[in-house]
Amino acid sequence: DGGITQSPKYLFRKEGQNVTLSCEQNLNHDAMYWYRQDPGQGLRLIYYSQIVNDFQKGDIAEGYSVSREKKESFPLTVTSAQKNPTAFYLCASRTGETEAFFGQGTRLTVV
Amino acid sequence: AQSVTQLGSHVSVSEGALVLLRCNYSSSVPPYLFWYVQYPNQGLQLLLKYTSAATLVKGINGFEAEFKKSETSFHLTKPSAHMSDAAEYFCAVSDLVEAAGNKLTFGGGTRVLVKP
């Protein structure tokens, strides 16, 4: 089945630690996106990539980094510079003006 | 820049009653518009989309939405609410300008509570 897979589903981070969230798609979509979701704030765009080896900052990129070495993969690293990383993270992909397809999300908690 | 406003962060309806979720957008170009539904701790699922064809769009689970250019609105309706409709709903607009990355911009979401 085609789709987007995010892992892990739950992730715990200690203060000062970097963590990487995985996002893989087998839909052959060109564009991939990372969103952060906080209660009552909707979805805010962190980073997006339209093609391999290229990506752009979204509205809240500070404290995050990404890579796009393969079309299928768009991992997100939450660095220690992100002071409030506890949130629900959603990865999405799309091609052209079609709808975006979403993964099931990763819930990150700082402990 | 494009933006989306969803009026009402919470809506409570009785089972069997009309569901109406409001969405207004701003966009400098003809938009593509979407409604998504999210159940707790899950990703977003597409309900329906407007892509410049018919202005009345039918989606899954009995939902429909009407695009009104003059009002810059894309409100979501369902004639009769079911308990399974309890979820959070997001309206989104797509920027079709290539240089802007075909981004989807989301509204703040509306959480629907269905009372028996």
Boltz contact constraints between the chains, C-beta under 6 A:
constraints:
  - contact:
      token1: [A, 31]
      token2: [B, 102]
      max_distance: 6.0
  - contact:
      token1: [A, 42]
      token2: [B, 106]
      max_distance: 6.0
  - contact:
      token1: [A, 42]
      token2: [B, 107]
      max_distance: 6.0
  - contact:
      token1: [A, 42]
      token2: [B, 108]
      max_distance: 6.0
  - contact:
      token1: [A, 42]
      token2: [B, 109]
      max_distance: 6.0
  - contact:
      token1: [A, 43]
      token2: [B, 106]
      max_distance: 6.0
  - contact:
      token1: [A, 48]
      token2: [B, 101]
      max_distance: 6.0
  - contact:
      token1: [A, 50]
      token2: [B, 101]
      max_distance: 6.0
  - contact:
      token1: [A, 56]
      token2: [B, 101]
      max_distance: 6.0
  - contact:
      token1: [A, 90]
      token2: [B, 43]
      max_distance: 6.0
  - contact:
      token1: [A, 97]
      token2: [B, 32]
      max_distance: 6.0
  - contact:
      token1: [A, 97]
      token2: [B, 94]
      max_distance: 6.0
  - contact:
      token1: [A, 97]
      token2: [B, 96]
      max_distance: 6.0
  - contact:
      token1: [A, 99]
      token2: [B, 34]
      max_distance: 6.0
  - contact:
      token1: [A, 99]
      token2: [B, 46]
      max_distance: 6.0
  - contact:
      token1: [A, 99]
      token2: [B, 49]
      max_distance: 6.0
  - contact:
      token1: [A, 100]
      token2: [B, 104]
      max_distance: 6.0
  - contact:
      token1: [A, 102]
      token2: [B, 43]
      max_distance: 6.0
  - contact:
      token1: [A, 102]
      token2: [B, 44]
      max_distance: 6.0
  - contact:
      token1: [A, 103]
      token2: [B, 43]
      max_distance: 6.0
  - contact:
      token1: [A, 104]
      token2: [B, 42]
      max_distance: 6.0
  - contact:
      token1: [A, 104]
      token2: [B, 43]
      max_distance: 6.0
  - contact:
      token1: [A, 105]
      token2: [B, 43]
      max_distance: 6.0
